[in-house]
Amino acid sequence: MTISLGTTVFSRLLAMIGLLFSTVFPPLYAQDSPPATESFSQNEWRIGVLGGLSRLYHSSALLIVPPNENCCSYERGEALGWWGGISGDYTFLPETIEIGARVLFARKPLALSQTVSKFERFNGVDGYFTLARRFEYSAPSDFIVGDLGARIQPIRSLPLYLRLSADASFALHSQLPVEEVETLLTPNALYPATNSANQTNTRTAALLSQPNFGISGALGVELPLGERLLLGAEAAYRYGLTTVRRDIDWRTNTLQGALTLRWRFLPERPATPVKPTPIDTTPAPRVMAKALEISSFSGAPLEIQETIVTQTFPLLPYIFFDSASTVVRNRYNPRIGTTARFDENALPKETLQIYYHVLHIIGKRMRENPKSTLTITGTTDGKEWSNLDSRQILALQRARAVAGFLMGFWGIAQNRLKLATEDTPKLASSDRYAEGNEENRRVELSSTDPELLRPVVQYRFLEFTPVRQEHYMAVKLQNADEAQSYKGSMQALDETFAVTSGVSAPPARLPFALRRKFTAKLSQSLGNLDSADCSLEIKEKSGTTLTAHIRVDVSTIKNQYEVSRLNLIVFDFDRDDMVEANRVMMRRFVLDAIKPNSQVSVTGSTDRLGEAKYNKELSESRAKGVQDFMRRVNPAINFQEVRGTGASSLPFDNDLPEGRYYCRTVSITVQTPRGG
């Protein structure tokens, strides 16, 4: 049905284009077209702009009522879009073959619709009747499209051409506002919630998760508006090669029409020979350009702050698995040497690095507490296999894989490890997101012994951080107009930790942006840094490069406050309530870390999933809930700031399930005067 409709529209559109140009432009083409022996006989470049409308034909297997696979799914849909962009072409064979590329912006709305008559209801009088419903699913989507193709003009005397191309489309937004409309087609049937025959649901969903590739064929006509300007029109059909989403077979074919306007870069025609005029060969006085000079390059000492920090790192009790996999990922088995020498207090003072040692931490603690037991619960995302029995086996194998690691590496007795399974976690992430399915494929660790999963606490270690995120150097130049570009860098601890660059001459106050890794390297070196190397390179317009080097002193400033952090309180997906383990941890932290003269800041955050406004409100609710609990433990706490940032500042990689979990947090920072 879609093919026949597309073919009919395509043929009519092409016929209209031919009629338009044959009626309007024949005199123009016949009279103004330059002779083939002149400007058309050479290879040339052509650039242009183009744009048009498109008809999108979607075919999909998206479930209408997820996760009910037995109900129904969307099969097809149509939508109207538009696009525009720029093109560049090169005449490989003059007036016969061109090769070229296009860069386009395209609005390609997602639209699906389906009428379903599978639902039966009892009306109390005549028995059961079939309830017919129409489902409509739509979402706007914008793409940047890269297109490579070849254009062939079979008959040089006719302005008709054929263009074949391949393209790649990259979505500008993966999170899209989705509107789902349900309409009752059965007479006199109404939805109770709206008391009408239709209801609408709007939400944000992660739809466009990968690039989309396609191939196209186009027929067009192009005529000159002058010697250099060309106007054309074309009709094309695009066939989608790949699916829009990884988890659903959703493909899009497109019928589109376009207008093009191109400019020809013609080679210069040879000038008519003229009799040479005698030239005065007396050399003109030579004006010497003034040379660029670096008069001075200097800077104040780089200031590093030394802070005494006590930090609490809660353990996320989940081990995540790849789809349909029962293999424990390598990142959960970092090298530790021998088990006897493993010390959790010597781990890197970074949240995810500590989390990846969770199995080693639990193994060590179980050795030290021989009466403790651990419950290992394997789960699936509810979709990895088609039937429940297969998924139960998969979940059990995941639990066994974690148990096998603890038994094999740490020698934990089998009777101390209790295995359990769930089809999906009791506190599951939303399966509307691909990320939610990824988070539900896991093993959950729990114990009646709170010692096994207590947080890792690093006591009173020294933390070194730059006082400012930019360091400024002073630059003085002579004849700065001769500078073409510059770049500079600062090096210390065997790496470049700050860079700067730009065109023309550097400013008199030159900023060097300090990189994040510099802070971690400083802490590893325990602040053993007294100077840094700073270099500046300036390239002159003549091609010569000038360089300047200087050593910058590093000064250490002691923070007058001692800092305690409860680094993260991890919340489950879309929840703001604290589990009992977090309450125990919070109570201990408040009693140990907060003094009468302490200043406390509380910051809530979320992962990137969901709508921005909702995430902001959720993070604020989490922060307020933590503040209320802390006040119940200690009513005299001096709160300097309590806020929620939503997903505006993501402290961890949200492409990882553990990164998203550790972003569902409330961070608490306590500053207490030294000696206070």
Beta strands, then each sheet from edge to edge (+ up, - down):
strand 1: 45-59
strand 2: 76-93
strand 3: 97-107
strand 4: 110-122
strand 5: 128-139
strand 6: 142-152
strand 7: 160-171
strand 8: 175-184
strand 9: 198-206
strand 10: 212-224
strand 11: 229-240
strand 12: 251-265
strand 13: 293-299
strand 14: 302-313
strand 15: 318-320
strand 16: 374-378
strand 17: 417-421
strand 18: 442-446
strand 19: 456-466
strand 20: 470-478
strand 21: 483-492
strand 22: 495-503
strand 23: 509-514
strand 24: 531-540
strand 25: 545-558
strand 26: 561-566
strand 27: 599-604
strand 28: 639-644
strand 29: 666-673
sheet 1: 1+ 2- 3+ 6- 7+ 10- 11+ 12- 1+
sheet 2: 4+ 5- 8+ 9-
sheet 3: 13+ 20- 23+ 22- 21+ 24- 25+ 14+ 19-
sheet 4: 13+ 20- 23+ 22- 21+ 24- 25+ 14+ 26+ 29- 27+ 28+
sheet 5: 15+ 18- 16+ 17+
end
